[in-house]
C-alpha cells in the first residue's frame, strides 16, 4: 500500500536502467538545489467544503475535516481556548493509519480545524499508530499529551508516549505543534498475567504534587482492570497496582480488556460524601461495547476505587452509537464534561462514496442529582445554536398538537417535549417522517416496563442502509412524567430522557422530503409543553 501524494505518473515502453532512474530523480530536484522541497500544509489539507452538500453529514456537531474519525479525546483548556483531539485517518474514510486530529474552540460548540497534532512516525515511539490518550499540564503548567504508542517491534505492542507543546517557542495559542518525548514513559508492567493486546488509553489527573495515571488493560483468566501509576514530574512513573478489577464470570458484558478508563471527581452526594465517577469501555470476547460507569469512592492512600454498587451502569441506551468516552472538569465552570464519538452506521461502500465516517457527539454535562442518581444533559452552550422558534405549545391534547405539527419539518432541530402524568400505554414522537409515512423514526416511552426505545424499522427505504430494529432499555422514571429532549442533526439523533439516560442513534432516510414529525400516543393524552427550534450549523 502506498501512502502519500503523487504529482505525476510516467509509463515507459521499456525498463529504465538504474542510472536513468537516478537521473530522472535528480532532474526533478535540480530546481530545488537537490533537496526534496517541503509541501505546505495548505496544499495537502482536506477541504471541508467537499462535504458541505452531504444530506447525512451533521452540521451542528463536531466533525473531522474529512475522511475517517473515531473517538474525540484529550480535552484541554489553555489560555482561554478549549482543545479537543480525535482519532483520525487523513488518508481516507476507513480505519487505519491512526493520527491525532485537532480542534480548537472558544465555547465547546464551534470548533476550528487545526493541523494534525500527532502522527505515527518511523524512528519515533509510535511507528505503527498514535492511539488515544489524554491531555494534562506539566510542572510549568504547560499542556502535555499522553498517548498510546503503537510499535510492533514490542510485545505487547502498546506503550504510553508523551508529547509537549511548542508554545514556549512559538506562542501559538492554537497549540498546533507538538514534540514527542524520545522514549515511552510507561511500559506494560510485568508479572500480572496481563493481556498482550491490552495496555492503552491513558487518563491523567493531578492531586497536590502528585500526578496519577490509569491505563486500560485486562488480567488473563480474571477480568478487566485499570492500572494505576504515580509520578512527581510527568515522565517517571511508578506502578501502584490495579485501581479496580472486574469479575469476568459475573459480568461477561464488561469484556476481557477495558479501553478509555476515566476517573474524575463528581462532587458530594446527599450525605456530604465526596464521590468519584469511574468510566470504562469494554472490548474483547463477549463484550458489550458501550460506555459503562460506577459512582464510588477513590482512596488515593491505597490507590483503589470502591463502587457504591457493584453492577455497572450504562450512560446511553443506543446500540454502539455513544462510545469512545473522554472527560474533563472544566476549569471555567467546574462542571464535569463528557465527550464521545457518535458512531455512524453506514455500509462501507456508502462511507467510501461520501468520503467521511463518524462524528463527535454533543459534549454533555454529567452530575449527581438530588437523589444521588447520575444525570446527563447537553452542555448549556447548545442553546446558542437555536435560530427560529418553530413551535411553542402548552397544555394541549396530543391530537391538538399533531394538528399544529402538520406544517413543521426539518432535519436540524432541537425538540423539548414534556408529557403530563400518563400512567399507562406508550407515547413519544416520530421524526424524519415522510408525508406518506413510508419513512419515520419513533422515539417512545413504555410506561408498563418503565423503558425508553427508538424504533428504526421504518427509518429508511434504502435496502443497503443498516439502520433498523428497536433499541433502548430501562430508564426508571418511576412516577415522574416523561421529559424528553432531542437534538436532531441530519443523520444523528440524541435523545435525553429526564436527564437520567441518553439514547443516541443514526437515521439515513432515502427520501429527501422525510423531515416531518408527529407525536405518538393516545389522542386525548395531555401534553404539558412542546418547544421546537431550528438550529444553526457550526461550520
MOZITA-V104270 format. One line per field, one symbol per residue. ss: DSSP state (A for helix, B for strand, O for the rest). psi: psi as a letter, one per 30 degrees, with the letter a starting at -180 (. if undefined). burial: b if it has 24 or more other C-alpha atoms within 12 Angstrom, else e. A space follows every 10 residues. Layout:
ss=???
psi=???
burial=???
This chain:
ss=OOOOOOOOOO OOOOOOOAAA AAAAAAAAAA AAOOOOOOOO AAAAOOOAAA AOOOOOOOOO OOOOOOBBBB BBBBBBBBOO BBBBBBBBBO OOOOOOOOBB BBBBBOOOOO BBBBBBBBOO OOOOOOOOOB BBBBBBBOOO OOBBBBBBBB OOOOOOOBBB BBBBBOAAAA OOOOOOOBBB OOOOOBOOOO OOOBBBBBBB BBBBBBBOOB BBBBBBBBBO OOBBBBBBBB BOOOOOBBBB BBBBBOOOOO OAAAOOBBBB BBBBBBBBOO OOOBBBBBBB BBBOOOOOOO BBBBBBBBBO OOOBBBBOOO OOBBOBOOOO OBBBBBBBBO OOOOOBBBBB BBOOOOOAAA AAAAOBBOBB OOOBBBBBOO OOOBBBBBOA AAAAABBBBB BBBBBBBAAA AAAAAOOOBO OBBBBBBBBO OOOOOBBBBB BBBOOOOOOO BBBBBBOOOO BBBBBOOOOO OOOOOOOOOB BBBBOOOOOO OOBBBBBBBO OBBBBBBOOO BBBBBBOOOO OOOOOBBBBB OOOOOBBBBB BBBBBOOOO
psi=kkjakkfkkk klflkkleee eeeeeeeffe fghfkkkkkk eefgkkjeff gegjffjkfg lkllflbklb kklhkkkkhg kkkkllkkjf flhlklhklj lklklfggej kkkllkekkk kkfafhfgkj alblkakafg gkklkkljkk jffljlgklk lkkklgefef gjffhfkkkk kelkfklkll gghlkfhiil ikkklkkbgk kkkkkkakjk gdallkkkll lggfejkkkg akekkljeee iffgafkklh kkjlkfakaf ggkkllkkkl jkllkgkjia jllkkakkjf efhlkjkeke klkkekfljh ejahkllljj fefgkjkkkl kjklhlkeee eeefglkllk lkklkklklf ggkklkllkf fefffkckje kjkkilleee eeefffgkll gjlkkjjkkl kjglaklbkk lhkleggfkl kkklkjeefh lklkjgfgek fjfflgjllk laakfhfbfk lkjkkkjjic fkkkkkjgge lljklkkike kfgigllllk akegkkjelk kkklkllg.
burial=eeeeeeeeee eeeeeeeeee eeeeeeeeee eeeeeeeeee eeeeebeeee beeebbbbbb bbbbbbbbbb bbbbbbbbee bbbbbbbbbb bbbbbbbbbb bbbbbebbbb bbbbbbbbbb eeebbbbbbb bbbbbbbbee ebbbbbbbbb beeeebbbbb bbbbbeeeee eebbbbbbbb beebbbbbbe eeebbbbbbb bbbbbbeeeb bbbbbbbbbb ebbbbbbbbb beebbebbbe bbbbbbbbee ebbbbbbbbb bbbbbbbebe eeeebbbbbb bbbbeebbbb bbbbbbbbeb eebbbbbeee ebbbbbbbbb bbbbbbbbbb eeeebbbbbb bbbbbbeeee beebbbbbbb bbbbbbbbee eebbbbbbbe ebbebbeeeb bebeebbbee bbebbeebbb bbbbbbbbbb ebeeebbbbb bbbbeebebb bbbbbbbeeb bbbbbbbbbb beeebbbbee bbbbbbbeee bbbbbbbbbb bbbbbbbbbb bbbbbbbbbb bbebbbbbbb beeebbbbbb bbbbbbbbe
